[in-house]
Amino acid sequence: MCDHKWMVFSTSLVPPTIMVYCPLCGIHGRVEDYSAEEWGDAFYAPDKNYRWHDDKRVVAQVREAKA
């Protein structure tokens, strides 16, 4: 099991979320509960990814088991 280190890399407008990934395992996630300041910072994340430190607000994608 990975001890995720979430990095913000983008935003999504539909639905409005902050998009994150873990460089250790490659899984993606999203943050749906964010402030206006956090959204503003994340808007520029494609130019410079940065660490997201509040793991409790990240909704991680569930990977499907390989057949």
DOFIMI-432012 format. One record per atom (N, C-alpha, C, CB): residue in three letters; atom name; y, z, x negated. Coordinates in Angstrom, 2 decimals. Glycine has a CB too. Layout:
SITE resn name   north      up    east
SITE  ALA   CA       Y       Z       X
...
This chain:
SITE resn name   north      up    east
SITE  MET    N   -1.18    0.00   -0.85
SITE  MET   CA    0.00    0.00    0.00
SITE  MET    C    1.24    0.00   -0.89
SITE  MET   CB    0.00    1.23    0.96
SITE  CYS    N    2.22   -0.78   -0.51
SITE  CYS   CA    3.43   -0.94   -1.29
SITE  CYS    C    4.47    0.12   -0.94
SITE  CYS   CB    4.02   -2.34   -1.07
SITE  ASP    N    5.16    0.61   -1.94
SITE  ASP   CA    6.31    1.49   -1.75
SITE  ASP    C    7.54    0.58   -1.75
SITE  ASP   CB    6.40    2.62   -2.88
SITE  HIS    N    7.83    0.00   -0.57
SITE  HIS   CA    8.83   -1.05   -0.45
SITE  HIS    C   10.19   -0.66   -1.04
SITE  HIS   CB    9.01   -1.41    0.99
SITE  LYS    N   10.78   -1.62   -1.71
SITE  LYS   CA   12.15   -1.53   -2.23
SITE  LYS    C   12.90   -2.68   -1.57
SITE  LYS   CB   12.20   -1.62   -3.84
SITE  TRP    N   13.50   -2.43   -0.42
SITE  TRP   CA   14.10   -3.48    0.40
SITE  TRP    C   15.37   -4.04   -0.23
SITE  TRP   CB   14.40   -2.94    1.78
SITE  MET    N   15.46   -5.36   -0.18
SITE  MET   CA   16.63   -6.09   -0.66
SITE  MET    C   17.21   -6.90    0.49
SITE  MET   CB   16.27   -7.01   -1.87
SITE  VAL    N   18.52   -6.81    0.70
SITE  VAL   CA   19.19   -7.61    1.72
SITE  VAL    C   19.38   -9.01    1.14
SITE  VAL   CB   20.56   -6.98    2.15
SITE  PHE    N   18.99  -10.04    1.93
SITE  PHE   CA   19.17  -11.40    1.44
SITE  PHE    C   19.92  -12.30    2.40
SITE  PHE   CB   17.83  -12.01    1.15
SITE  SER    N   20.10  -11.86    3.67
SITE  SER   CA   20.80  -12.72    4.61
SITE  SER    C   21.04  -11.99    5.92
SITE  SER   CB   20.01  -14.01    4.86
SITE  THR    N   21.63  -12.72    6.86
SITE  THR   CA   21.79  -12.24    8.23
SITE  THR    C   21.22  -13.29    9.17
SITE  THR   CB   23.29  -11.94    8.56
SITE  SER    N   20.93  -12.86   10.38
SITE  SER   CA   20.47  -13.77   11.43
SITE  SER    C   21.38  -13.57   12.63
SITE  SER   CB   18.96  -13.53   11.81
SITE  LEU    N   21.85  -14.65   13.22
SITE  LEU   CA   22.73  -14.54   14.38
SITE  LEU    C   21.97  -14.38   15.69
SITE  LEU   CB   23.63  -15.75   14.46
SITE  VAL    N   20.75  -14.94   15.76
SITE  VAL   CA   19.96  -14.86   17.00
SITE  VAL    C   18.54  -14.46   16.63
SITE  VAL   CB   19.97  -16.23   17.77
SITE  PRO    N   18.14  -13.23   16.88
SITE  PRO   CA   18.97  -12.11   17.30
SITE  PRO    C   19.79  -11.61   16.10
SITE  PRO   CB   18.11  -10.97   17.89
SITE  PRO    N   20.91  -10.94   16.37
SITE  PRO   CA   21.74  -10.46   15.26
SITE  PRO    C   21.05   -9.33   14.48
SITE  PRO   CB   23.08   -9.98   15.78
SITE  THR    N   20.62   -9.65   13.28
SITE  THR   CA   19.93   -8.69   12.42
SITE  THR    C   20.33   -8.91   10.96
SITE  THR   CB   18.39   -8.82   12.58
SITE  ILE    N   20.13   -7.89   10.16
SITE  ILE   CA   20.24   -8.00    8.71
SITE  ILE    C   18.83   -8.26    8.21
SITE  ILE   CB   20.89   -6.71    8.05
SITE  MET    N   18.67   -9.28    7.39
SITE  MET   CA   17.36   -9.68    6.92
SITE  MET    C   17.10   -9.10    5.53
SITE  MET   CB   17.23  -11.22    6.90
SITE  VAL    N   15.91   -8.52    5.35
SITE  VAL   CA   15.54   -7.88    4.09
SITE  VAL    C   14.16   -8.35    3.65
SITE  VAL   CB   15.58   -6.34    4.22
SITE  TYR    N   13.86   -8.17    2.37
SITE  TYR   CA   12.53   -8.46    1.84
SITE  TYR    C   12.21   -7.44    0.75
SITE  TYR   CB   12.43   -9.91    1.28
SITE  CYS    N   10.93   -7.29    0.47
SITE  CYS   CA   10.49   -6.42   -0.61
SITE  CYS    C   10.02   -7.31   -1.77
SITE  CYS   CB    9.35   -5.45   -0.14
SITE  PRO    N   10.67   -7.27   -2.91
SITE  PRO   CA   10.25   -8.09   -4.04
SITE  PRO    C    8.93   -7.65   -4.66
SITE  PRO   CB   11.32   -8.09   -5.10
SITE  LEU    N    8.48   -6.45   -4.34
SITE  LEU   CA    7.22   -5.96   -4.89
SITE  LEU    C    6.00   -6.59   -4.22
SITE  LEU   CB    7.15   -4.45   -4.75
SITE  CYS    N    6.10   -6.81   -2.89
SITE  CYS   CA    4.93   -7.35   -2.17
SITE  CYS    C    5.24   -8.63   -1.39
SITE  CYS   CB    4.41   -6.30   -1.22
SITE  GLY    N    6.51   -8.99   -1.28
SITE  GLY   CA    6.88  -10.24   -0.62
SITE  GLY    C    7.06  -10.15    0.89
SITE  GLY   CB    5.87  -11.25   -0.92
SITE  ILE    N    6.84   -8.99    1.49
SITE  ILE   CA    6.96   -8.87    2.94
SITE  ILE    C    8.44   -8.89    3.35
SITE  ILE   CB    6.28   -7.58    3.44
SITE  HIS    N    8.72   -9.45    4.52
SITE  HIS   CA   10.07   -9.51    5.06
SITE  HIS    C   10.24   -8.47    6.15
SITE  HIS   CB   10.38  -10.90    5.59
SITE  GLY    N   11.47   -8.15    6.44
SITE  GLY   CA   11.79   -7.22    7.51
SITE  GLY    C   13.19   -7.46    8.02
SITE  GLY   CB   11.64   -5.77    7.04
SITE  ARG    N   13.60   -6.61    8.95
SITE  ARG   CA   14.93   -6.76    9.52
SITE  ARG    C   15.52   -5.39    9.84
SITE  ARG   CB   14.89   -7.65   10.79
SITE  VAL    N   16.83   -5.34    9.90
SITE  VAL   CA   17.54   -4.12   10.31
SITE  VAL    C   18.32   -4.49   11.57
SITE  VAL   CB   18.50   -3.58    9.15
SITE  GLU    N   18.02   -3.81   12.66
SITE  GLU   CA   18.66   -4.11   13.93
SITE  GLU    C   19.78   -3.12   14.26
SITE  GLU   CB   17.64   -4.10   15.05
SITE  ASP    N   19.75   -1.95   13.63
SITE  ASP   CA   20.72   -0.89   13.88
SITE  ASP    C   21.62   -0.78   12.65
SITE  ASP   CB   20.01    0.48   14.18
SITE  TYR    N   22.76   -1.46   12.69
SITE  TYR   CA   23.64   -1.51   11.53
SITE  TYR    C   25.09   -1.33   11.98
SITE  TYR   CB   23.47   -2.85   10.77
SITE  SER    N   25.94   -0.96   11.05
SITE  SER   CA   27.37   -0.81   11.33
SITE  SER    C   28.08   -2.14   11.09
SITE  SER   CB   27.99    0.32   10.46
SITE  ALA    N   29.33   -2.21   11.54
SITE  ALA   CA   30.13   -3.41   11.29
SITE  ALA    C   30.33   -3.63    9.80
SITE  ALA   CB   31.50   -3.31   12.01
SITE  GLU    N   30.49   -2.54    9.05
SITE  GLU   CA   30.65   -2.65    7.60
SITE  GLU    C   29.37   -3.17    6.94
SITE  GLU   CB   31.04   -1.28    6.99
SITE  GLU    N   28.22   -2.67    7.37
SITE  GLU   CA   26.94   -3.15    6.82
SITE  GLU    C   26.74   -4.63    7.13
SITE  GLU   CB   25.75   -2.33    7.39
SITE  TRP    N   27.11   -5.05    8.35
SITE  TRP   CA   26.98   -6.46    8.72
SITE  TRP    C   27.89   -7.32    7.82
SITE  TRP   CB   27.34   -6.67   10.22
SITE  GLY    N   29.11   -6.86    7.62
SITE  GLY   CA   30.03   -7.60    6.78
SITE  GLY    C   29.53   -7.76    5.35
SITE  GLY   CB   31.37   -6.92    6.77
SITE  ASP    N   28.97   -6.69    4.81
SITE  ASP   CA   28.39   -6.76    3.46
SITE  ASP    C   27.22   -7.74    3.43
SITE  ASP   CB   27.93   -5.37    3.00
SITE  ALA    N   26.36   -7.66    4.43
SITE  ALA   CA   25.15   -8.50    4.46
SITE  ALA    C   25.48   -9.97    4.64
SITE  ALA   CB   24.23   -8.05    5.58
SITE  PHE    N   26.62  -10.27    5.26
SITE  PHE   CA   27.01  -11.65    5.47
SITE  PHE    C   27.11  -12.41    4.15
SITE  PHE   CB   28.34  -11.72    6.21
SITE  TYR    N   27.45  -11.71    3.08
SITE  TYR   CA   27.59  -12.33    1.75
SITE  TYR    C   26.35  -12.18    0.88
SITE  TYR   CB   28.78  -11.74    1.03
SITE  ALA    N   25.28  -11.61    1.43
SITE  ALA   CA   24.06  -11.38    0.66
SITE  ALA    C   23.39  -12.65    0.13
SITE  ALA   CB   23.08  -10.63    1.51
SITE  PRO    N   23.49  -13.80    0.81
SITE  PRO   CA   22.86  -14.99    0.21
SITE  PRO    C   23.39  -15.31   -1.18
SITE  PRO   CB   23.06  -16.18    1.11
SITE  ASP    N   24.64  -14.95   -1.45
SITE  ASP   CA   25.21  -15.18   -2.77
SITE  ASP    C   24.78  -14.13   -3.79
SITE  ASP   CB   26.71  -15.20   -2.69
SITE  LYS    N   24.54  -12.91   -3.29
SITE  LYS   CA   24.14  -11.83   -4.19
SITE  LYS    C   23.33  -10.79   -3.41
SITE  LYS   CB   25.39  -11.16   -4.86
SITE  ASN    N   22.01  -10.86   -3.53
SITE  ASN   CA   21.14   -9.89   -2.86
SITE  ASN    C   21.43   -8.49   -3.37
SITE  ASN   CB   19.65  -10.23   -3.07
SITE  TYR    N   21.23   -7.49   -2.53
SITE  TYR   CA   21.46   -6.12   -2.94
SITE  TYR    C   20.45   -5.19   -2.29
SITE  TYR   CB   22.89   -5.68   -2.60
SITE  ARG    N   20.29   -4.04   -2.84
SITE  ARG   CA   19.30   -3.05   -2.40
SITE  ARG    C   19.72   -2.40   -1.09
SITE  ARG   CB   19.10   -1.97   -3.48
SITE  TRP    N   18.78   -2.31   -0.15
SITE  TRP   CA   18.96   -1.58    1.10
SITE  TRP    C   18.24   -0.25    0.95
SITE  TRP   CB   18.41   -2.39    2.34
SITE  HIS    N   18.96    0.85    1.07
SITE  HIS   CA   18.38    2.16    0.76
SITE  HIS    C   17.89    2.96    1.95
SITE  HIS   CB   19.39    2.97    0.05
SITE  ASP    N   18.18    2.53    3.17
SITE  ASP   CA   17.77    3.28    4.35
SITE  ASP    C   16.48    2.69    4.94
SITE  ASP   CB   18.89    3.29    5.42
SITE  ASP    N   15.35    3.03    4.33
SITE  ASP   CA   14.05    2.48    4.73
SITE  ASP    C   13.70    2.76    6.19
SITE  ASP   CB   12.97    3.03    3.84
SITE  LYS    N   14.21    3.84    6.73
SITE  LYS   CA   13.86    4.23    8.11
SITE  LYS    C   14.37    3.23    9.15
SITE  LYS   CB   14.42    5.60    8.42
SITE  ARG    N   15.38    2.46    8.81
SITE  ARG   CA   15.92    1.49    9.77
SITE  ARG    C   15.34    0.09    9.61
SITE  ARG   CB   17.42    1.42    9.63
SITE  VAL    N   14.44   -0.10    8.68
SITE  VAL   CA   13.84   -1.42    8.47
SITE  VAL    C   12.62   -1.58    9.37
SITE  VAL   CB   13.45   -1.61    6.99
SITE  VAL    N   12.58   -2.70   10.09
SITE  VAL   CA   11.41   -3.07   10.88
SITE  VAL    C   10.69   -4.14   10.06
SITE  VAL   CB   11.79   -3.59   12.34
SITE  ALA    N    9.55   -3.79    9.49
SITE  ALA   CA    8.81   -4.70    8.64
SITE  ALA    C    7.96   -5.65    9.47
SITE  ALA   CB    7.93   -3.93    7.66
SITE  GLN    N    7.84   -6.89    9.00
SITE  GLN   CA    6.96   -7.84    9.65
SITE  GLN    C    5.51   -7.44    9.37
SITE  GLN   CB    7.24   -9.29    9.16
SITE  VAL    N    4.67   -7.66   10.34
SITE  VAL   CA    3.25   -7.36   10.17
SITE  VAL    C    2.56   -8.63    9.72
SITE  VAL   CB    2.62   -6.81   11.50
SITE  ARG    N    1.84   -8.51    8.64
SITE  ARG   CA    1.09   -9.68    8.14
SITE  ARG    C   -0.22   -9.81    8.89
SITE  ARG   CB    0.82   -9.56    6.61
SITE  GLU    N   -0.59  -11.03    9.19
SITE  GLU   CA   -1.86  -11.28    9.84
SITE  GLU    C   -2.96  -11.28    8.79
SITE  GLU   CB   -1.83  -12.62   10.61
SITE  ALA    N   -4.11  -10.75    9.16
SITE  ALA   CA   -5.25  -10.74    8.22
SITE  ALA    C   -5.73  -12.17    8.01
SITE  ALA   CB   -6.42   -9.84    8.77
SITE  LYS    N   -6.09  -12.48    6.79
SITE  LYS   CA   -6.61  -13.82    6.48
SITE  LYS    C   -8.06  -13.90    6.93
SITE  LYS   CB   -6.49  -14.14    4.95
SITE  ALA    N   -8.40  -15.05    7.48
SITE  ALA   CA   -9.77  -15.24    7.97
SITE  ALA    C  -10.73  -15.55    6.85
SITE  ALA   CB   -9.82  -16.35    9.01
